[in-house]
């Protein structure tokens, strides 16, 4: 099955196979050596000198860790949401009993730095900004994130960012943009299986953790920091996935991060142009289209479920449908991770044939 999803994405055969290497002592010297290498290589991808920690969890686990280690009950938080995953971040903020101010945009729209500045000016008690960089549910990227982060920093806010589906597909420069907490997930642009989350933390974030009152145990990042100094994780890690991550990072370094980003941009543009040539409209606001996934509006008369079923059963290709209220209204074409222009051409061909097979004419 060819995966044209926003995650999980296709895993190269050599990365998949390396996960079957024999286990090692996760408290021994081999693990410490591996942890040091992975931590250093992750810093390159994140564009940071900060520590980057590896959690055995999905991306959502990383997002929960980002919230429970920094935000306490009654803290004032600005939550910027442009879709389903922004709303998930809001749920996590509400879960810890914080007081969210919600800046919500219509699906397909991106956040505007002026709106963020107005919201922060209206409530000077806000001390945290929480937002998603790339919203896979709508195929939209918050490309103003650098400007937004600078405004938040000037207001004394700690910035917490969901970069689960943007890192390695879209430029992310943690240090130069002033991002305090940044989370990504292995099943997206990292060319490996689901099951790991990566989280970068500034020194300001570590200081906040020391006074955060929210209970945590498995996701206690201070425990993670203490363990990393010994080349370990606080809890048993998914060692086979660490093997995959090592090879994935080697491949990313070999290609060069600038080239990786450029490849994603080229593939995304090819996908968008091909979809428009088929007569479809994109959901994302012009200029804010994602280089990870394209969300396509379903015109009247198109049965999205039939289209997806046909692509899967007749052409061995998986596309994604809409999430939540977007169910049946859009379908999504993923183009991140282990992807080439040839893959995009094949995906567009499958879409064309699937539309013909279900008798739809645009």
N, C-alpha and C positions, 0 to 999 in steps of 0.2 A: 504494500500500500504506500503510495506517494503521499506525503503529508504536506498539504498546502494550508496549514493551520497556523495560528499565532502561538502555538505551543500545545502539547509538546511538538518539537521539530525533529526532523530526520537526524539520525546519529550516524556519522561515517563508520564504516565497518571496522576500521582499526580501533576507533575509540570504543565502540561497543565491545569488541573482543578483549580489549585490555582490562576490562572490568572483571574478567574471569581469572586474573592472576591470583596466585595463592595469597591467603591472608597473612598479615604481619602483626606483630605485637603492637597494639595501638598505644601502648605505654613505653615502647622501646625506642632505640636509637634510630631505626629505619623510619618510624613515623615522625620523629622530630625533624629528621632531614627533609622528609616530604613536606611537612607543614611549613618549614622555613621557605622552601622553594615556591610552594603555592601562594603563600602570603606575599612574597616579593613580586611574583608574576601578576597577581590580582591587582596590586597597586598600579601597575602599568596600565591595565585596562580601565581602572577607575580614574586615572589621572590624579593620583593622590600620594602623599607621603604618610597619610594616616594608616593606622592598622586596619586591615580588612579581615574580618572574621568569617569563618565558614560554619554554618549551622546545618545539621542534618534535619532538614525540613523542606517543605515547599516554600515558594516565594511568600505566600501568605503568612507562614510562620515567621519569616524575616520581618514582615510588616508588623506583626504582633509584637515581636521583640523590640522593634523600633519604638512602638508606642509604650509598652509596659515598663521599659527601662528609663523613660524620660518624662512621661506625662502622668501627673497625679490627679486625684479627685479634686474638682473645683478649679483646676488650672484653666485659664482662658486660651483657647486654641482657634486659629483660623484654618478651616478646612476648605480647600479649593477643590471642587469636583467637577469633572467634565464627562463623567460616565460611570459605568458599573463599578469599576475598581476604585474610583474616587469615593463612591458611596460606601464601599467596603472599608476604606480608611476611616470614614466618618463613623461607621459602626464600631470600629475599634476604639476610637476616641470616646464615644458614648459609653462603651463597655467599662472603661476605667473611671467613669463618673466625672469626666472633665466637662467644661462648659464650651461647646463649640459655637463659633460664629461661622455660618456656612455660606460660602460664595459658590453658587451652583449655576452652571451653564447648560444650555440646551445641548442634547446629544449632537456631536459633530462640531461644536464650537470649542475654541481654545480660550484659555484664561488670558486676561488683559492686565498688564502690570498696573495700569491706572486704577482699575477696579480694586486690585489688591491694596494699593497704597491708600485708597479711600477707606477701605474696610479697616485697615490698621490705624488710620488717623481717627476713625470714628470710635475705636475702642483701644485706648492706650494701655489697657491691662493685658492685651494679648501678648503671650510670650512664646508661642509656638506657631509655626506655619507648617501645615501638612498638605502635600499635594502629590499627584501622579504626574510623572514626566510624559510617558507615552501611554495613552488609553487604548488598549487593544479592543475594547468593546465597540469603539466608534472609529477606529483607524485615524485618530487625531493625536498630534503631539503638541505639548506645551513648549513651543520653541522660545517663548519669552522667559523661560525659567531662570536664566542667568540674571536678567534685569529684576525679576521678581525676588530672587534670593538676595540681591543687593539691597533692595528696598526693605525687605524683612530684617536683614542684618542691621541696617541703619536704625531700625525701630527696636533693636535689642531682642529679636526673635531667634530661636533655634529653628533651623529649617530641616524638616524630615521629608525625604523624597522617595517615592516608589519609582525605581528605575528598573523594575523587574524585566520589562520587555524592551527597554531602550538601550541598555548597556550592550556594547559590541555591535549594535545596529545603527545607532545614532550617536553623535558626539556627546560625551558626558565628561566634564572636567571638574571634578569634585573640588579641588583646591582653588583653582582660579575663579570658579563661580561662587565659592563660599558656601558650599553645601555641607551641613553638619552631619547628617545621618542619611545614608544612601543604601538602598536595598536592591538586590537583583536575584534572579532565580535561574537554576541550571538548565531548565527545560526550554528556555527561550533562545537567545542568540549565542549560547555557549557551546552548541553542537554536542550536547551530551544528554543523558537521561534525566528525568525529574528526580528530585530528592535532596538537592542542596540549595541553601540560600546563602548569599554573600552580603555582608553589611560593613560599610565603611563608617568610621566614627571619628569626629574631630575631638580635640582636647576639651573644647567647650562642652561637647556632648558627654564626655566622661565625667566632667565636673557636675553636670546636672544629674547624672545617675546617682551620685553619692547622696543626694538629698531627695531623690524620687521615692515616694511612699507607696507606690503601687506594688502589691505582692507579685513575685515571679520566682520561678525555680529553674525549670528546664531552660528557659530563655533568659536567664540572668547573665547579662553580658560582662559584668564585673568578674564573674566566675570564669567566663570565657577568656577574658584578658589575663587573668592569673594563670590559667592553664596554658595559654599560648606562649607564655614566657618559658615554659618547660617543654615546648614543642608538642603539646597535647591539646585535646578538647576536653571539656569538663565531663562529658558523657560519651558513651560509645559512639564513634563516628561510623558513617556508611563508607567503610574503607574502599570497597569496590568503586564507588563513585569518586572518591578522591583520586584513584588511579585514572579514571576517565578525565577528570578535571586537569590532571597534570598534562596529559597528551593534548587535550583541547587547548590549553594555554600555550603549549609549545607550538601548535599550529597557528594560533592567533599571532604569536610573536614572530613566527617565520613569515607570515603574510605581511605583517606590519599593520598596526592599528589604523593608520591613515588609509591603507589599501582596503582593509576590512570594511571601514565606514563607507568608502567610495563604492565598493562592490554592492553594498546594501542600497545605496542611493541609486545606482544604475539599475539594479533589479526592480526596485520600487517604481522608478519612473517608467520602465518597460511595462510593468504590470498595469499601472494607471493608464498609460496610453492605450494599451491593448483593450482594456475594459471600456474606455471611452469609445474606441473604434467599434466595439460591439453595441454601442448605443446606450450604455448605462451611465448613470450619474453617480458620483461619489458622495458619501455622507459628510466627509470632513470639510471644514471651512477651507477655502482656497488659500494656499500658502502654509497650511498647518497639517498637510497630509503626512501620515506616518510612513517611515521607511521600514517598519516592521510588518505592517499589515494594512491592507486596503479594505475599507468597508464600502459595500456597493448597495445602493438603494434598489429595492425590488419594485419594479413597475407594476402597475395594476395588471392582474392576470397571470403573474408569475407565481407558481407554487414553489416556494423556496425548498420545502421539505422534499418535494419530488425531484428538484434539481440536484440537491445534495445526495439523495439516495441513488440517483442515476449515475452521478459522477463516481460514487463509491463502488456500486455494484457492477456497472458496465465498463468503467474506465480506471478502476483501481486507484482513485485519487480522492483524498478527503479534503473538502473545504469546510469552513465553519459557518454556522448560522448566526443569527442575532441572539443576544443575551437579554434576559428580562423583558422589558417592554418593547425591545427591538426584535423580539422573536417573530419571524415571518415577514419582517419589514426590510431586512437587509441580509446579505450573505457576505462572508469575509474570505479574502485571499491572503494567506500568510506568506511572507517572503523574508524570513530572517534565519540566521544560523548558517547551516550547511546548504547554501543555495547559490545557484548560478543563473545566468541569463537563459541557458538552455532549459532549466527547470521552469522558468517563467513562461517561456514559449510553449512548453509542454502543458502547463497549467491552463494557459489561454486556449490552446487547442482542445483540451478536455472540456472546458466551459462551452466552447462553440458546439462541440459534438453533443454534449449533454442537453443543451438548449434545443438542438435539432431533434434529439431523441424524445423529448417530452412535448414536442410540437409547439414550442414558444417562438414567436417572432417579435422582435423589439421594434 
